[in-house]
Amino acid sequence: MLKVEYLLFKDKKSPYLNTNNSFINILNAIDGVKAEEGNIEYNGIIINFDNSFVDNEETIINSNFNIENKSDIEKFEMFLRDFRKIASSLATGKRIEVLWDDIGFYYGNLAYPIIHIIENKMRKLITEFMYINAGANWESTNVPNEVEKSIKGENAKENISFLDKVDFIQLTKFLFTEYSLKDSNKIISFIKNYNKPSILTQELKDYLPVSNWDRFFKPSINIDGVNLERKWDKLYRLRCKVAHSNKLTRSDYNEIKKLSEDLTESLDKAFGNLSEITLTEVEKTDVINNLQIRCLNSEIINKKIDLNRLKEFRKVSLASENEIKSENYYPKLINNMIAIKDYFNSSKYVVANLENWLHCKSHICFKVFDKLENEKYIFIGEMKGCIDKEKKMYYFFERPNGEWLDISDSFNHYELGQLINILIDKI
């Protein structure tokens, strides 16, 4: 059986939905419905229902609908969509609260194994990549003890790879976060001091930020890392809905299936080319350092951390901020984000340094932490800013659960402080 339960709120003065009979009349106004006491026929299926009415300052109607056969779910969804449409037009302020939604749970249960498989396929790819290219002892010799203990927690004595405990989104950043083999801030100095007739292209490429995916996998399978990461980011947001028992829709479920199919195809191609990848000693060191940063990020986002760990994280992100300020591709956006960061620093919150997100220089963010008791800190979200092709800028705060708090996309510079202080109060 699948059950969906609603609360409807209506003005007492409204002549509609005052009795069970008037409720049935409303149901019969839906195309394809033949309703009577406790029973609805709709496009060849039977839907059971019951109501209760509570008179308070306004009339509250508790409505339950259910079907016996899950095979009728699609038609059940169609009926509920039509019901919500007509009921919201009669409810006070169009208020309809969902108390119970077996449909959302149904799609969540279908989606979970799909996400579980693709998540573990990603962990398997990274694990094999590291063992093949960094050696059998890479974990014990290159993962900081503090990070490993923090991630494994109570399972520290068990034979569990720390990759099994690293946050889902941090794992993907190991593959998709761009980094350069040489300090990009020194490229001008390199060119000025170069004493050969011409510069080799590869020598310049070492200064360009490239992700592990594009560096090692793209040359052989020709799948762009940026597009792949964006698909993974979409899947991550949907994964959060499943994990946090938010109601999953049919559309969400279909998107999870499509994203997982696309990602599986790409990862399978990557598996097929693992044996062909060979890392130089410099590349091996950079890959390991990159994974250590991902471990540190995972620890900060999921745990309460002390001041020393927070300082370590801010030190890691300092290079990113220096690079953003040095390149200065979007001066107005950068200056506004620096100003916003200063406003956050003046509040009770603690912030990290500026970074790019989605690998776009036009997208800038910084992580925000709240101070707890006993000199502990916890990650509460990211302040983000971006600029589109029409040079229009957007600013918003994103919580770890994906919720956005945005500010006006049209403001004068002198209004920025007031708008950010309002945003900070909402956090």
N, C-alpha and C positions, 0 to 999 in steps of 0.2 A: 504494500500500500504506500502511496505517496500523498502526503498531507501538506497543505499550505494554509496558513492562518493569518488573518488581517485584523487590524483595528481601524475602523473608520470613525471620523469625528465630523459631526454635523450640527448646524445651528438648530436649536429647538423650534425656531419659528418656521423653518423650512417645511413645506408640506410633503416632502419626499422622504422615503426611508424611515417612516415613523413606526411601522408595524412589519411583521413578517410577511403579510400579504402584499404590502407595498414594495417590500424587498423582492418578492417573487415577480411582481409586475416589472420591476426594473430588469431582472434577469431575462424575462421574456422579450424585452426590447432588444436583446442582443441577437444578431442574425444567427440562425441555426439552432437556437435554444428553445427547448420546450421544458419549462420548469414547473414543478409542483412541490408540495411540502416535502423537504428533505431530499429531493431527487431532481437531477437535471439530465436531460438528453441533449447531447451536443455533437453533431456531425458523426453519429454512429457510436459514441461512447457514453457511458453512464458516469456521472459525477455526483457524489454524495455531498450534502452540505447541511450545516445547521448554524443558527444565529442566536445571539443573546443581546439584549438591549439594556443599557445602563444610562439612567438620566442623572446628569450632574449639572455643571454649568452649561454643558452642551451634551448632546446625545452621543453616546459611544456605542458602536455596533461591533461586536466580536463575531467575525465570520470565519467558519472553517470549511474548506473544500478538500475532498480527497478522492482518489481513484484506486481501484483494486489492482489493476494491471499496469505494470511499468511500460508495457508496449504501447500504451495509450498516451505516453508522456507528451509527445509533440502536440497532439490535439488539446491536451490539458493545458499546455503552455499558451496555445492560441486563445482558449477560452479565458484564461486568467488575464491575458493582455487586454482582451476586449472588456472584461469586467472592470479592470483597473481604470481603463479609459473612461467608461461611463460613470463609475462610482466617484472618481476624482472630480468630475464636473459637478457633482452634487455635494461633495464633502466640504466642510469648512476649510477654507484656505487650501483646498485640494489635498488635504492631509490623509494619507493612508500609510499606516505603519505595518511592516511585515514582522509578525511575531514568530513565525515558524516557516521554514522553506525547505521541504524535502527535495525539491527539484535542484536547488543549489547544492545540497549535500550529495545528491545522486551524481551530478556532473563532477563534483569534487572527487568522489570515490573513483570515477572513471579516469580522471586526469592524473591522480596521484601516481599510479604505476608507470605511466608514460614519462612523467617528470623524473621519477626515481631512476628509470633506465638511462635516460639521457644524461642526468647528473653524474651517475656512476661511470658512464662511458667517457665523460670529460675527465673525471678523476683518473681513470685507467690510462687515458692518453698521456696526461701530464706525468703520471708515475712511470710509465714505460719510457717516455722521452727522457726523464731525469736519470733512470737507471742505465739506459743505453749510452747516454752521452756524458753523464757526470760520474758514473761509476757506482758499484754496488754499495759503497759506504757513504754515499752523498748525504743521506739524511743524518746519520750520526755525527758526521764531521762538519756539516755546514748549516744545520738548523740551530739557532741559539737555544741553549737549555731553558731559559726563562720562557721563550715562546712555546717550545715543545711541551713543557709542563703545563702552561696555561691552557693550551689547546686540548691536550689529552685529559686534563682534569682527573676525575676519579678513575679513568681507564689507563693511567700512566704505566701501570705494571703489566698491562695486557699487550700482546703483540699486534698493535694497531698502528698503521702508518699515520703520521700526523696529517697527511693530506686528507684522511677520512674526516678530520675534525675542522679543517680550514673552511671558513664560510664559503658558500656556493659562489657568490659574486666575486670574492677575492681570488678564487681559483681561476676564473675566466680572465681576470685582470693580469694574471701571470702570463697568459697567452697573448693578450691584446693590448696591454699598456706599452706605449712606445718609449724607447730609451735609445740613447746614442752610445756608440762604443768609445767615443772621445767627447770631451767637454765641448758642447756646441758654442759656449761663450768664448772659446779660444780660437774659433775658425778664422777670424780676421787676422789675429796674430800669426796663425799658421801660414796664411796666404802671403802676408807681408814678408815673412822670413824665409819663404820657400825659394831656394837658390837654383832650382833646375829649370830647363827651358819651358817645360809644360807640367801641369799638375795632373796626376792620374785620377781618373774619375773615382776609383775605389777609395783613394785617400780622402776625397771630399765626402764620399758617402758615409765614412766612419763618423762624421760629425752630425749626420742627419738622424733624427729619432725614428726608429723602426720597431715594430712589435715583434715578439718571438714568432708569432704566426707568420707575418709577412716576411720575416728574415729566413725562416727555416722551412715552412710548409708551402707558402704561396708559389715559389718558383717552380715546384713540381706539379701542383694540383690546380694552380690558377684560380684560387678562391680568395677574394679580397677579405682581409681581416676586419676592416671597419664595418662592412655590411654584416659579417658574421657576428660581430660583437653586438651590433644593434638588435639582431634577432635574439641573441642570448639575453640581452637586457629586457626585451619584451617578455621573454619566457620567465625571467626572474620575477618580474612584477606580477605575472599571473601565478607563479609559484607561491608568492607571498599571500595571495588571496586564498589559495588552497590551504596553506599552512596555518593561516590565522582564522580559518573557518568563515571567511567572507563568502557571501553567496556567489557561486560560480554560475554563469549563464551558459546556454547552449553555444552562443557566439564565442564566449571565452574558451569553452572546451574545444570547439573546432579550430580556434586559433592556436591552442596548445598543440593539437595534433599536427597542424600544418607546420608550425615552427619546429617541432620535434623531428618531423620527417626531413625538413630541409637541413637541420643541424646534424642529424644522424648521417645523412649522405655526405656532408662535408667532413665529419669526424672519421667516417669509414675510409674516405680517401686519404686522410692524414695518417691513419693506422697503416695503410698500405705503403706509405713512403717513409715510415720511421727508420727502417734499416738503411735508407739511402742518405740519412742526415749525419753529417760529421761536423763536430764543433772544434774550432781552434781552442787553444788554452785561454786566450783572451775572451772568446765568446763563452766558454764554459764558466769562467769567473763571473762574467756579467749576468748570465742566466741564473746562477746561484744567488747572486746579490739581489736580482730582481725578485726571486722567489722569497727571499728573506723579508723584503719589503712587504710582499703580499701577506706573509705570515703576521707581520707586525700590524698591518691594517686590520686583519681578521681579529687579532687579539683586542685591539682598541674598540672596534665596532661592537663586539659581542660581550665585552667584559667591563667591569669596573676596574679602572687602572689607577696607579699611583702617579705622583707628580713626575718622578724620574722617567717613567714610561711615556708620559705625555710629552716631556721635553725631547725624548728620543724621536718620537713621531714627528714633532714639529721640525726637528733638525733634518729629518729625511725629506720633508716637503719644502724645505727652504730653497733647495736647488731649483725646484720647479718655479717658485715665485721669482727668483732671480732671473730665470730664463724668460718668463713672461714680461717682466719689466724691461729687460734688455732688448728683446725683439720688438715690443711696443707696436704690434700690428694694428691694434684697435685702441688708440689712446683714450678716447672718451669712456669706453667700456672699462678699460683697465683702471683709469682714475676713479670712476664711480665705485668699482669693486674694492679698491683700496680704501676709499672713504667709508664704504659700508662696513668693511672689516674694522676700521677704527671705531665706528659707532658700536659694533659688537664688543670690541675690546673695552669700551667705556661702560658696558653693562655688566651684569653678574656672570656672563658667559665667558668661556675661554675659547680662542679660535686657533686653528692651524694656519698654514700659509696658503697662498693662492696656487691653484692647480688648474689644468685643462680637463674638461670632461668630454666624453664621446670622441676623444682624439681631435677635437676641433679647436683651433686657436681662437675662434669666435665664441667659444664657450668656456667660461671661467667660474670657478667655485672655490669655497673653503669650508672645511669641516668645523662644526661647532660642538663644544663640550659643556656640560653643566657640572658644577662643583658640588660634590656630595659631602657627607660628614667624613671625618678622619682623613682629610686630604686625599679623597678619592674623586675620580672624574668619570663621566659616562658620556658617550657619543649620543647626540640628540638630533643630528641632521646636517644638511649641507645648505649653505646659502649659495645660490647660483645666479649667474647673469649670462646673457647671450645676445648676439646681434644677428639679424637676418640679412638677406640679400638686399632688402630695401633700406638697410641701415637703421631699422627699428630695433630698439633694445628692450629686453624683458628681464625682470628680476623676480625671483621667488625663493622661498625656503622649502626644502624638501625633507620631510621626516623620514626615518628609517623604514616606515611602512608604506612609503610612496605618496603620502598625502602632501599636497602643495598648499602653501600660504603665499599668495602673490601680492605684489604691490602694483599700483597704477603704472601702466606702460607709457604714460604721458605726464611728465612733471618737469618743473624747472629745477635747476641745480640747488637753489636755496631751499626747496621743499624736501630734498632728499633726507635730511636728518629727521624731520618730522615723520615722514613716511616709514623710515626704518625703525624709529622708536615705537611707532604703532605696531609694526610687524613684530618687534621683539616682545612687546607686551602680550601679543597673541600666542607666542611660543610658550 
